[in-house]
Amino acid sequence: MLIHEYLTKKAPIVAVLLLALFYSCHAPRYVTSADYQRYEINEDTPTTAAGADIAQLITPYKTQVDKEMNTVVATLPQPLIKQKIESTLGNWLADAIADYVENETGRKVDLAICNYGGIRIPMLSAGPLTVGDLYELMPFDNYVVTMELTGSTLKQLLERIKDYGGWPVSGTLRMEVNNDQIEKALIHQEPLSPDKTYFVALSDYLANGGDRLDFLSVLPHDNLNVYYRDALIESAKRQKEIVATIEGRIIFQDQ
């Protein structure tokens, strides 16, 4: 890959991993002075002396990053596709987050969700699933959090999911919509109860009110201090072979 292409496409991942490596291996240091040399990067850079200097500088780090990104965590017998109302990619993602939270907390998850826009690629191809694939799938540093929601608040959340035409939800939910109204909502095959408290897994972005979920931002949540993508990596490693199907988790009767 040309150096300018690498810097354009991979720089964020390089920066994250290099910072992690630096801070894990050294005591805190403080900058007292700095010197730098400016390089202008363009299409001709790889053939210039500056391009050679930059390539020499980043090659050791690129090698280390490539090794990490190419690590295989699971296999996909079939591709996982992103689409609405329900998709194989969305189903696996939500179930994987539920799996991670249950393993970490020892509690049964009543619902795990992800906003549709948070999935940044249209599919995961059949074959080996790598760490790099999951970085592309979830490039943002969103944390997994849990919330205790009353049935009435959870109903508000389901209304938002309905308004968006469906989001990835875990297999614990069965919801039917007709004429823009939620006619049925089952959690663990039981009707949603307004007085019951439900254990929900989601991202800190959503818990803090993102995607018009303002009503969640005033409620407490527990941050598990793990990024969504890292939770997916851990769940994929346990699963080893990933298969997901369309199950009718959300049905729009009038579509």
Disulfide bonds with the S-S distance in Angstrom:
none
